[in-house]
Amino acid sequence: MLDTDLFTPRPTLTSPNLLARALHAFGKDAPSQEDVWHRLTQSFTVDLDAVAALLPPREPEPAWLEARG
């Protein structure tokens, strides 16, 4: 069954300035980057590539080599 929220119209953010302001506002209280994405996409229709370009890149977890004994 489709989520009925998909059919609810949302405001569209297309301006990079407005998108950056929205990301800043959502990022203040969000515990993680995933939560920022969720809050933004629940509130607005956005270009996901534009959002990804504005968010800082995630650093990969370092792969530590086992110590030789």
LUMBAVO-977365 format. One record per atom (N, C-alpha, C, CB): residue number from 1; residue in three letters; atom name; y, z, x. Coordinates in steps of 0.05 Angstrom, whole numbers, plus 5000, padded with zeros to 4 digits. Glycine has a CB too. Example, Ala and Ser with C-alpha at 12.3 -4.5 7.8 and 13.67 -1.06 7.14 Angstrom:
BEGIN
   k   r  a   yy   zz   xx
   1 ala  N 4886 5156 5264
   1 ala CA 4910 5156 5246
   1 ala  C 4934 5156 5264
   1 ala CB 4911 5181 5226
   2 ser  N 4955 5142 5257
   2 ser CA 4979 5143 5273
   2 ser  C 5001 5157 5258
   2 ser CB 4988 5114 5282
END
This chain:
BEGIN
   k   r  a   yy   zz   xx
   1 met  N 4977 5000 5017
   1 met CA 5000 5000 5000
   1 met  C 5025 5000 5018
   1 met CB 5000 5024 4981
   2 leu  N 5044 4984 5011
   2 leu CA 5069 4982 5027
   2 leu  C 5086 5006 5021
   2 leu CB 5084 4956 5021
   3 asp  N 5101 5014 5041
   3 asp CA 5120 5036 5038
   3 asp  C 5144 5026 5022
   3 asp CB 5129 5047 5066
   4 thr  N 5151 5039 5000
   4 thr CA 5173 5030 4984
   4 thr  C 5200 5031 4998
   4 thr CB 5175 5047 4958
   5 asp  N 5201 5047 5020
   5 asp CA 5226 5049 5036
   5 asp  C 5232 5023 5050
   5 asp CB 5223 5071 5056
   6 leu  N 5212 5006 5054
   6 leu CA 5217 4980 5066
   6 leu  C 5236 4963 5050
   6 leu CB 5191 4965 5070
   7 phe  N 5237 4967 5024
   7 phe CA 5253 4950 5007
   7 phe  C 5280 4963 5000
   7 phe CB 5238 4945 4981
   8 thr  N 5286 4986 5011
   8 thr CA 5312 4999 5008
   8 thr  C 5331 4986 5028
   8 thr CB 5310 5029 5011
   9 pro  N 5353 4975 5018
   9 pro CA 5372 4963 5036
   9 pro  C 5385 4984 5055
   9 pro CB 5394 4948 5021
  10 arg  N 5388 4977 5080
  10 arg CA 5400 4994 5100
  10 arg  C 5424 4979 5112
  10 arg CB 5380 5003 5122
  11 pro  N 5444 4994 5121
  11 pro CA 5466 4981 5135
  11 pro  C 5456 4968 5160
  11 pro CB 5489 5001 5141
  12 thr  N 5468 4946 5168
  12 thr CA 5460 4931 5192
  12 thr  C 5480 4936 5214
  12 thr CB 5458 4901 5186
  13 leu  N 5470 4944 5237
  13 leu CA 5487 4947 5261
  13 leu  C 5483 4923 5279
  13 leu CB 5480 4974 5276
  14 thr  N 5504 4907 5282
  14 thr CA 5502 4884 5300
  14 thr  C 5521 4886 5323
  14 thr CB 5507 4859 5284
  15 ser  N 5542 4902 5321
  15 ser CA 5561 4905 5342
  15 ser  C 5550 4923 5364
  15 ser CB 5588 4916 5331
  16 pro  N 5551 4915 5389
  16 pro CA 5541 4932 5411
  16 pro  C 5556 4958 5412
  16 pro CB 5543 4918 5437
  17 asn  N 5582 4958 5406
  17 asn CA 5598 4983 5407
  17 asn  C 5589 5003 5385
  17 asn CB 5628 4977 5403
  18 leu  N 5585 4993 5361
  18 leu CA 5575 5010 5339
  18 leu  C 5547 5020 5344
  18 leu CB 5577 4996 5312
  19 leu  N 5531 5002 5355
  19 leu CA 5503 5010 5362
  19 leu  C 5503 5032 5383
  19 leu CB 5487 4985 5371
  20 ala  N 5520 5029 5403
  20 ala CA 5521 5050 5424
  20 ala  C 5531 5076 5413
  20 ala CB 5540 5040 5447
  21 arg  N 5550 5076 5395
  21 arg CA 5560 5100 5382
  21 arg  C 5538 5113 5365
  21 arg CB 5584 5095 5365
  22 ala  N 5523 5097 5351
  22 ala CA 5501 5108 5335
  22 ala  C 5479 5121 5353
  22 ala CB 5488 5086 5317
  23 leu  N 5473 5107 5375
  23 leu CA 5453 5118 5393
  23 leu  C 5462 5144 5405
  23 leu CB 5447 5098 5416
  24 his  N 5488 5146 5412
  24 his CA 5499 5170 5423
  24 his  C 5497 5193 5402
  24 his CB 5528 5166 5432
  25 ala  N 5504 5187 5377
  25 ala CA 5504 5207 5356
  25 ala  C 5475 5217 5351
  25 ala CB 5516 5196 5330
  26 phe  N 5456 5199 5349
  26 phe CA 5428 5207 5344
  26 phe  C 5416 5221 5369
  26 phe CB 5412 5182 5337
  27 gly  N 5425 5213 5392
  27 gly CA 5414 5224 5417
  27 gly  C 5422 5253 5422
  27 gly CB 5422 5208 5440
  28 lys  N 5443 5262 5409
  28 lys CA 5452 5290 5414
  28 lys  C 5431 5310 5405
  28 lys CB 5478 5295 5399
  29 asp  N 5418 5306 5382
  29 asp CA 5400 5325 5371
  29 asp  C 5371 5317 5374
  29 asp CB 5406 5329 5342
  30 ala  N 5365 5293 5384
  30 ala CA 5338 5284 5386
  30 ala  C 5324 5295 5410
  30 ala CB 5337 5253 5386
  31 pro  N 5300 5306 5406
  31 pro CA 5285 5317 5429
  31 pro  C 5273 5297 5448
  31 pro CB 5263 5335 5419
  32 ser  N 5270 5272 5438
  32 ser CA 5257 5251 5455
  32 ser  C 5269 5224 5448
  32 ser CB 5227 5251 5451
  33 gln  N 5264 5205 5466
  33 gln CA 5273 5178 5461
  33 gln  C 5260 5165 5437
  33 gln CB 5268 5160 5486
  34 glu  N 5234 5172 5432
  34 glu CA 5220 5162 5409
  34 glu  C 5233 5172 5383
  34 glu CB 5191 5172 5410
  35 asp  N 5243 5196 5383
  35 asp CA 5257 5207 5360
  35 asp  C 5283 5192 5355
  35 asp CB 5262 5237 5363
  36 val  N 5297 5185 5376
  36 val CA 5322 5169 5373
  36 val  C 5315 5142 5360
  36 val CB 5335 5164 5400
  37 trp  N 5294 5129 5369
  37 trp CA 5285 5103 5357
  37 trp  C 5279 5107 5328
  37 trp CB 5261 5092 5372
  38 his  N 5264 5128 5321
  38 his CA 5256 5133 5293
  38 his  C 5280 5138 5276
  38 his CB 5237 5157 5292
  39 arg  N 5298 5155 5284
  39 arg CA 5322 5161 5268
  39 arg  C 5339 5136 5264
  39 arg CB 5338 5183 5281
  40 leu  N 5342 5121 5285
  40 leu CA 5359 5097 5284
  40 leu  C 5348 5076 5265
  40 leu CB 5363 5085 5311
  41 thr  N 5322 5071 5267
  41 thr CA 5309 5051 5250
  41 thr  C 5305 5060 5222
  41 thr CB 5283 5042 5262
  42 gln  N 5305 5086 5217
  42 gln CA 5304 5096 5189
  42 gln  C 5331 5094 5175
  42 gln CB 5294 5125 5189
  43 ser  N 5352 5094 5191
  43 ser CA 5379 5094 5180
  43 ser  C 5392 5067 5179
  43 ser CB 5396 5113 5195
  44 phe  N 5385 5049 5198
  44 phe CA 5398 5023 5200
  44 phe  C 5378 5001 5205
  44 phe CB 5419 5024 5222
  45 thr  N 5387 4977 5200
  45 thr CA 5372 4953 5208
  45 thr  C 5386 4944 5234
  45 thr CB 5372 4930 5186
  46 val  N 5370 4943 5255
  46 val CA 5382 4937 5282
  46 val  C 5365 4916 5296
  46 val CB 5384 4963 5299
  47 asp  N 5377 4904 5317
  47 asp CA 5364 4886 5335
  47 asp  C 5350 4904 5356
  47 asp CB 5383 4865 5348
  48 leu  N 5324 4906 5356
  48 leu CA 5310 4924 5373
  48 leu  C 5314 4917 5403
  48 leu CB 5280 4924 5367
  49 asp  N 5317 4892 5409
  49 asp CA 5323 4884 5437
  49 asp  C 5350 4895 5446
  49 asp CB 5322 4854 5441
  50 ala  N 5370 4895 5428
  50 ala CA 5396 4905 5435
  50 ala  C 5395 4935 5439
  50 ala CB 5416 4898 5412
  51 val  N 5379 4949 5423
  51 val CA 5375 4978 5426
  51 val  C 5362 4984 5453
  51 val CB 5359 4990 5403
  52 ala  N 5341 4969 5459
  52 ala CA 5327 4973 5484
  52 ala  C 5345 4969 5509
  52 ala CB 5302 4955 5486
  53 ala  N 5363 4950 5506
  53 ala CA 5382 4944 5528
  53 ala  C 5401 4967 5532
  53 ala CB 5397 4918 5523
  54 leu  N 5407 4982 5511
  54 leu CA 5427 5004 5513
  54 leu  C 5414 5031 5522
  54 leu CB 5440 5008 5487
  55 leu  N 5388 5034 5516
  55 leu CA 5375 5059 5523
  55 leu  C 5367 5059 5553
  55 leu CB 5350 5064 5505
  56 pro  N 5367 5081 5566
  56 pro CA 5359 5082 5594
  56 pro  C 5329 5076 5596
  56 pro CB 5365 5109 5607
  57 pro  N 5321 5061 5617
  57 pro CA 5292 5055 5619
  57 pro  C 5276 5080 5625
  57 pro CB 5288 5034 5641
  58 arg  N 5252 5080 5615
  58 arg CA 5234 5103 5620
  58 arg  C 5221 5098 5647
  58 arg CB 5212 5105 5597
  59 glu  N 5221 5119 5662
  59 glu CA 5209 5118 5689
  59 glu  C 5179 5124 5685
  59 glu CB 5221 5139 5708
  60 pro  N 5162 5107 5698
  60 pro CA 5133 5112 5695
  60 pro  C 5126 5138 5709
  60 pro CB 5117 5089 5707
  61 glu  N 5105 5150 5699
  61 glu CA 5094 5175 5711
  61 glu  C 5083 5168 5739
  61 glu CB 5073 5188 5693
  62 pro  N 5090 5182 5760
  62 pro CA 5079 5175 5786
  62 pro  C 5049 5180 5787
  62 pro CB 5093 5192 5808
  63 ala  N 5036 5161 5801
  63 ala CA 5007 5164 5804
  63 ala  C 5002 5177 5831
  63 ala CB 4992 5135 5802
  64 trp  N 4994 5202 5831
  64 trp CA 4990 5217 5856
  64 trp  C 4961 5212 5866
  64 trp CB 4994 5247 5851
  65 leu  N 4960 5208 5892
  65 leu CA 4934 5204 5904
  65 leu  C 4922 5232 5909
  65 leu CB 4936 5188 5931
  66 glu  N 4895 5233 5907
  66 glu CA 4882 5258 5912
  66 glu  C 4883 5264 5942
  66 glu CB 4852 5258 5902
  67 ala  N 4887 5290 5949
  67 ala CA 4888 5298 5977
  67 ala  C 4860 5295 5989
  67 ala CB 4898 5327 5979
  68 arg  N 4860 5285 6013
  68 arg CA 4834 5283 6027
  68 arg  C 4829 5309 6042
  68 arg CB 4835 5259 6048
  69 gly  N 4805 5318 6041
  69 gly CA 4798 5343 6053
  69 gly  C 4781 5342 6077
  69 gly CB 4786 5360 6034
END
